[in-house]
Amino acid sequence: MKILVTGGLGFIGSHTVVELQSQGFEVLIIDDLSNTTMSVLDGIYGITGILPTFVKLDLKDQAGIETFFQTHTDLKGVIHFAASKAVGDSVNNPLSYYHNNICTLIYLLEAMERYEVNNFIFSSSCTVYGQADKMPITEDAPFKPAESPYGNTKQIGEDILRDTAKVSNLNGIALRYFNPIGAHESALIGELPIGVPQNLIPFVTQTAAGIREELLIFGGDYPTQDGTAIRDYIHVVDLAKAHIKALKRVLHKEQQTSFEVFNIGTGKGSSVLEVVTSFERVTGQKINYRTVNRRKGDIIEAFADTRRANNILGWSATYTLDQALDSAWKWQSRLTSN
C-alpha cells in the first residue's frame, strides 16, 4: 500500500517512515527541507535498506500538490506531519504559523478529495487543551483558549478535519501527542533542528556536547514540586508506532466515527529539572543550566490519560524516560563525532 508522509524527513516523520517500511508499506515523502536535511533520507535507508520516494515540495504550492497527486496514483492514505511547530516562535510569528499550518492542510485535503484518497492521520498536539483543569488530560477535556498560535493551528486543524469528515468520505484520526523525545536505537536518525533548538531535549544534548554554552530553563516559579513546568515525555519510536496503529485502523475501516482523536503519551508527567537530573544520571554528562523568566505560550503542566489509545488503538508506550534520554544522547554523540 502506498502511503504519503508529509514532513517525512522531520523528527517524528522520519521515525514513522521507518516503522511504515518495516511493516511493508510503500512510502512517498514530501518535505520542503525547511527544518531538516537530505541526510535523514540516508539514515532511513541505513535502517531499513529501502529508499523511499522523495519529493521536495512546499505544501503552500497548490500547483505542486496537484502535480504530485497526478503523478503518484494509488495512494491509500496520508500521514500529515508537515507544519511549523515551535510554541515560542509562533507567538512571535503568528501569520507565518497560520499560513503554513492551516492553508497547507486545506490544500492537501482538497487534493485528496479530488483524487479520492480518503484515509488521513493528523499530527495534532496536547497544546489543543491549553492549560487543562484536571490531570491527567482525557480526550474529552474541553479546548481552552489556545496559549499560542501554534496551539490554535492544531485546534483549527482538528475542527477542519471534523467538519470535512461529516460531509465527505474522509476517514480521519488526530493523534494528540505530548512531548516527543529520543532517537532511533541505531542513532542513524533523531531530532535534528536547524539553528537554535526550540525544544528541551536537543537543547540539553547540545549543551552537554558543548555546542550551546548553557541551557535556559524557562520559569522556576511554576506551582509544581520544583518550580519548573511539567510535561509528558514520550519516546519518538513509541509515537511512530502509534501512527501505524492509527493508519491500520482507518485502512481497515475500524473507526467508530469518521473522525477520532487519541492522546499519545506515557501518562506520567516529569518536570524540566527532573529531565535534566535524569539526563545527567543516565549519561554521566553535567548540564550547565540557568533559570530565566517564563516563556510566553507555555503552560504549567500537561500529561496524558492514555486509556483510550491503550484500549481502542491497542497501543501503549514501552520506553522509559531514561531510555529516551539515553537514545537522544547517543544520537547527539554520533552527530558530534561526525
Phi, psi and omega in degrees: 000134179274127180234129174272130175242109176277143186067030188285353174258005175281184185300299182286321181302315183294321178292326178290321176302317178301315180294320178299311182294325180292340179256014170092005177282148172267123189249134170245133183247133166247131176206143178264001177063025180285337181220033178198182180225165180294343180299336179296326178299322177296321178296317178300315179296321180297327181278315191259341186074010180235131177261109181290156174294130182237134176232121175281118184203134171270122184291356171284351179269094183298321179295324178294321177297316180299316179298320179300311183291330175292324185279320186251094182268175178066023174293137179258344181186166180229133169248119192251104176256334191302113180186156169282144196223006185264125183301307183298317179297325181293328177296323182276337184227061188297318183297321178299319181291318179294319180296311187285325186268329183266309182299318182294323176298316180296314180301319182293315180295323178297317178294319178299319180294318180297323185257012173057046171256113195251350187256125192220127174247125186253132176280095178259197190202153175293348178295345178297338183277345189061212174272097184295154182285328186231148173242145352289163186273126175265164179295342180272358178298135182292148172292128170268163173308130184299143180276352181207156173303324177302310179299323179294322178297328178286322174298312180296319179302315177296319178299317179301314181293317181297315180292321180293320181296333180292333189236017182214187177269011183294131171247112187234148171227130173257126176259116181268096182281154171266244186244100182288135178217176175092191182202165177298146185299336178288343187062022177270338172223153180185195181281124187227072182290144175274126180080209182286127181298143177260348182251158188298307192294314177298333176289323176298310184292323179290329175292316178298327182277356179086006179284323176249143183289321181204157175266128175265124175261118186275099176096119174241014185239021176289152178282063179233176187297331180236009176087355180253158186293150183249133178223165178256106186263120184242137179296135185297331179290320173300317180296317179300318180295330176296325178294325179292318177301315181294318180298314180297328179296316180285323180296323182269005177056047181262002184292149175276330175223165185290342176224123183235158177229145178220136169285138175235103179202190179264342185086005181233133178265140176230138178281163179300317180294324176297320178296315180298315179297318178297317179299315180298320180292317184289322188258342185078009181260133176271141182251125173277111183228159180216136179271132180233186182297157176303154179260137179299138178096345181278150177249172185287307183207153175200120168215156198267146157269115188255013186298324181295316178294321179297314189273325185263313178283338186073031182240146171207153178290142182241336183269146177272167175301317179300316180296320180295316181293321178298317180293324178296320180290321177297321177295314179298320181296322177294316178300316183294322181290337178276000000 
